[in-house]
Amino acid sequence: MTALIKNRIAVSGLFLINGFLYASWTSRLPELQKQFGINNAALGTVLFCIALGSMIAMPVSGWLASKFGSAKMTILWSALFILSVPFIAMFQNIWTVRLMFFVFGICTGSMDITMNGQAVLVERLWGKSIFSSFHAIFSIGMTLGAVSGSLFSKNSISLTHHLLYVVAMALVLLLWCAQHLIKDAPATKESSTGITLQTFKVILPFGIMALCCMTGEGSMVDWSAIFAHKAIGQSLEVSSWALGTFGIAMTLGRTVGDYFINKWGKFNMLVFDAAVATTGMCIMIGFTNVYVCYAGIFLIGTGLSTIVPIVFSSAGNIKGIAPSLGISVASSIGYAGFFVGPPVIGYLSEAYGMRPAFGFVLLLFVVLISILPSVKKLVNSLN
């Protein structure tokens, strides 16, 4: 096995760990809520602490990776992320819980930035687009984590023991991955001075594209099942398949995404993705037949599946900007969509109904399309 193949497997392992552990505890969120003794509103506040920690950490972790090397920082943040997971279930005092989730957010956000930075380095050496495959591994990890959570819960294994078991497995995998990351030196030729105004201006369009995409993704994850239930009038059982349809489309799209990116080029793929996602959203909003709406949901998932991988890959390959630093800027803007989009859908749906609420996401998809011409030259230069 060549060193480069080991590099790719190692980075894939990190994406697997991240998705697997995250879904392992979120799949048992109802139990956590019961353990904490909090209502939905209080749980929302607790979960927002993760978002806050991630948002604060992302720009800093990108700078640290460019300053000290992404391999060292990836190993550090991956270890801290893994070790922080069991503590999620070990506290009951609400203020301690909030603090723990804030720290957890710092660790998961930082790991996200640094492992994506390593993915850029592997892709460079590989010589063609492979970035989407890493995000496909993350999606697979999420699925496996959700399944593990269901199995542990079904067998009445406590959440604390569940998390300790999966963390032990993750640490073993991390030990192997750490030996095969690309040992990059601190940035010298590339900028490691921090996020300058020029850096921000260059990467801002990519950040806005990520924001539009992630708002759509977050809204679909949180609200697609409710849309199917309330707007289409389906049973709770059938409505749950709305999210399943979206998740399957995302995973399949990311699995085959690199093939089409290499065949068509990054920019052409972005145009295709945006068009498919927008068409899917129009179908979901505009039709009442459940099969037609689910076809629209599948198109949305397919269209969104490779936008973020392309955006991160592009932001991490801009000349003169260290990979982790470029990704940190784009992702810091983009991840706001995960945290802002779902609440906005909630407020709009309460005031105007589910279909008009998703019109907000459709508007963002139109914004995404309008930005594409401004990045065409830069994206094509990165193919």
C-alpha positions, 0 to 999 in steps of 0.5 A, a space after each residue: 500500500 503506497 503512502 498516498 493511499 494510506 494518507 487518503 484512508 487516514 483522512 477518511 478515518 477522521 471523517 468517519 470518526 467525526 460523523 460516527 461519534 456525533 450521530 452516536 450521541 445525537 441519536 440518543 438525544 431524547 434520553 439526554 433531554 430526560 437526564 438533564 430534565 429540560 424542555 425543548 426550549 432549554 435543549 435548544 439553548 444547550 445545543 446552541 452552545 455547540 454552535 457558539 463554540 464551533 463558530 468561535 473556534 473555526 477561525 482560530 483553529 484555521 490560523 493555528 493549523 497554518 501556523 503550526 502545521 495541519 497534521 499536528 493540529 488535526 491530531 490534537 483536535 481529533 483527540 480532544 473531540 473524541 475525549 470530550 464525547 463521554 462528558 456529554 452524559 456525565 453532568 446534570 447541572 444545567 450550567 455545567 451542561 452548557 459549558 460542556 457543550 460549548 467546549 464540545 463545540 470548540 473541539 468538533 468545530 476545530 476538528 472539522 476545519 483541520 481534517 478538511 485541511 488535510 483532505 485538501 493536501 491529500 487531494 493535491 497529491 492525488 492529482 484530481 478531485 476526491 474531496 466529495 468522497 471524504 464527505 461521503 465517508 462522514 455521511 456513512 459515519 453518521 448512519 453507522 453512529 445512528 444505528 449504533 445508538 439505536 442498538 445500544 438503546 434497544 439493549 438498555 446499555 446506558 448512554 455513558 457506557 455506550 459513549 465510552 465504548 465507541 470512544 475507545 474504538 475511535 481512539 484506536 482508529 485515531 492512533 492509526 490515522 495519526 501515523 499516516 497524515 501528511 506531515 506538513 510544515 507550518 505555512 511559509 510560502 502560503 499565508 499564515 498571518 491570519 485572516 486579512 481583509 484581502 483573504 476575506 474578500 477572496 473567500 467571501 463568495 465561497 462563504 456565501 455559497 456555503 451559507 446558502 447550501 448549509 441553510 438548505 441542508 439544515 432546514 431539510 434535516 430539521 423540517 423536511 419530515 414536518 413539511 411532509 406531515 403538515 404540508 402534504 398531510 402524510 402520517 408520521 411514519 410516512 413523513 419520517 421518510 422525507 428526511 431518509 430520502 434527503 439523507 440517501 440522496 446526500 450520501 449517494 451524491 457525495 459517493 459519485 460526486 468526484 467522478 462527475 467533478 473530474 468529468 465536468 469540472 468544478 464550476 460546471 458541477 456547481 452550476 448543475 448542483 445549484 440548478 438541481 437543488 433549485 428545481 427540487 425545491 420548486 417541486 417540493 413547494 409547488 406540488 401536493 402529491 407525496 411522490 412528486 414532493 419526495 422526488 423533489 426532496 431527492 433532487 434537493 439532496 442530490 444538488 446540495 450533496 457536492 456543493 460544500 465539498 467543492 466550496 471547501 476544496 476551492 477555498 483550501 486551494 487558493 494560491 497564497 492562502 493556507 488550506 486550513 485558513 481558507 477553509 476556516 473562513 468559508 466554513 465560519 460563514 457557511 456554518 451560520 446557515 445550519 444555526 440560522 436557517 432552521 429557526 427562521 423556517 420555524 418563525 416563517 412557518 408559524 406566521 405564513 405556513 410551511 410552503 412559504 417558509 421554504 420559499 426562504 430557502 428557495 430564495 437563497 438557492 437563487 442567491 447561490 446561482 447569482 454568485 456563480 458567475 463571480 467565481 467562475 474564473 477562480 474555480 476553473 483555475 483550480 481544476 
